[in-house]
Amino acid sequence: MTGAGVGLGVIIPAAGEGQRLRPHTLRKPKVMLEVAGKPIIGHILDRVSRLNPDRIWVVVPPADEWISSYLQMHYRMNFEFVVQPEPRGLGHAVWCAGADRAGLPLLILLGDTIVDFDFQSMFQTDFSIGVKEVSDPSRFGVVLVENGVVSKVIEKPREPVSRLAIVGVYYFREPKLLYQSLERLIAENRMIRGEYQFTDALQFLADQGTGIRTVDVDVWLDCGTPEALLETNRLLLERQMTALPELNTARVVPPVFIAPNARIERSEIGPYVAVSAGAQISGSVVKDSLIYQGARVENCRLSGAIVGEDAEVRGVDGAVNVGPGVRLTRG
């Protein structure tokens, strides 16, 4: 519910292929990868649930089972799952949702980005974009602000025209104007590398003088690369309190997450380690790592590692990135 009490719709685009997170995304969608003991999209829904939205459109890939099953099992909310037939970019994903027909103010949150800030500051605007100042704007979409409103929206600028990076959260009190821009984008077949860029639709709005504002986002956790996934895991573990199972022959150095049915023997775990359900660790030292469901780690010294679901790692040291079901043995 927005501050004005007029209801709220939320779109979560979650159909991205997650190519930079392969091989882990070959088995499940990017948004279902776990950080700090929960899928990325679960952390997002925890935050969305506090807003008490009237309706949530989740844009999913074809033949999705993972995302819809998880959300319906863990959250009692009014979901509508919309298929994006082909990966044609964020602009196309939002267009597929068709959320303008509901007549609700609209919040858009990317499915691979976790943010924390005062959402009410966004709901006090008519149109707004969440931003955060960064040192290297060439890696992100950025906005140029003139006279208090957004004048330019630029995707990964070569020249540093602005340090205000777009963090993946947007608000539209009147979504029809956004959807008119998206319709124009698609009608003109305006694509870059096979994708309809959402930033182009935002630029249409800025050119029309709609008065898009910026809202500073306090916490912005990106989950788009292995390095970002580990960083997000670290930051989330620092912020949450988790009960730990009793471990007779293991030493735990907080903060960590250990699933109740994970098995850990003769090992040191932590800091900044998340161990998913059914994982087994023995004779190892594991720091700053993600050990996914059903993985087995034996006689290893891991730091900065990601061990995929049902993978087996033995006698390995260092920052390995092991895909689901892979067996890696050294020594």
C-alpha positions, 0 to 999 in steps of 0.5 A, a space after each residue: 500500500 502506498 502512502 496515499 492509500 490508493 493501492 499498489 502493484 508490483 512487477 518483478 522481472 525474473 526471466 533473465 537467463 543469468 549467463 554470467 552466473 553459469 554454470 549454476 543457472 543451467 539448472 535453475 533460474 538466476 533468481 532462485 540461487 541462494 544467498 544467506 540461506 534463501 533464494 534471491 527472489 525470497 529476499 526481495 519478497 520479504 521486503 515487498 511483503 511489508 508494503 502489502 501490495 494488491 497484486 504482484 506480476 512475476 515475469 518468468 521464463 517459459 516452462 517455469 516451475 521453480 519460481 512460481 512453486 517457491 513463491 506460492 509455497 512461501 508467500 500468501 500474496 496475490 501473484 500473477 505469473 506472466 511468461 516472457 516467451 523470449 529473452 528480449 530485455 527488461 523493457 519487453 519483460 515489463 511490457 509482457 506484464 501488462 500491469 497498466 490495465 490494473 489501474 494501480 500505482 506501479 513499483 518495479 523491482 528487478 529480480 536479481 537485485 536486493 534493495 533497502 531504503 524507505 519506499 515511502 520516499 518513492 511513493 511521494 513522487 509521481 515518477 521516480 527512479 532509485 539511484 546510488 552514487 558509484 565510482 565507476 558509472 561505466 558499468 551501469 545505466 545512469 541518470 543525468 539530473 537537471 533542475 531536480 528532474 531526470 533529463 537523460 537516461 544513459 545505458 553504460 556511458 563511455 564518458 562519465 556524465 553522471 555518477 548516479 547509477 540506476 539500481 533497478 527500482 522504479 515507481 510510476 503513479 500513472 503506469 499508462 504513460 510508461 506503457 505508452 512509451 513501451 508500446 512505442 519502443 516495440 512498435 518502432 522495433 527499437 532494439 539494442 543487441 536483440 533487447 528492448 532497453 527499459 532505459 529507452 522507455 524512460 528517456 521517452 518519458 523524460 523527453 515528454 517532461 513527465 518530471 521523473 525524480 530520483 530517490 537515493 537507495 541506502 542498500 543496493 545488493 547486486 546478484 548478477 555475477 559470482 563475485 557480486 553473489 558472494 558480496 551480497 551473501 556477506 552483507 546479508 549474513 552481517 544483517 541477519 540473526 540465524 539460529 545455528 544447528 548443534 555441531 559437535 565436531 565443528 567450529 563455527 565463526 559467525 556470521 554464517 547460515 547453516 541449514 538444519 539438515 546440513 551435515 558438518 564434521 571436523 571442520 571450521 565454517 565461517 565467517 561469511 559462509 552459507 551452507 544449504 540443505 543437505 550439504 555435507 562438509 568434513 575435514 575442511 576449512 570453509 570461509 566466505 563461500 556458498 555451498 549449495 544444496 546436496 553438495 559434498 566438500 571433503 578435505 578442502 580449504 575454501 575461500 571465495 568459493 561457490 560449490 554447486 548443487 550436488 557437486 563433490 569437491 575433494 582435496 581442493 584449496 582456494 576460490 573455486 567455482 564448481 557447477 552443479 553435479 560436477 566432481 572435482 578432486 585434487 591431490 
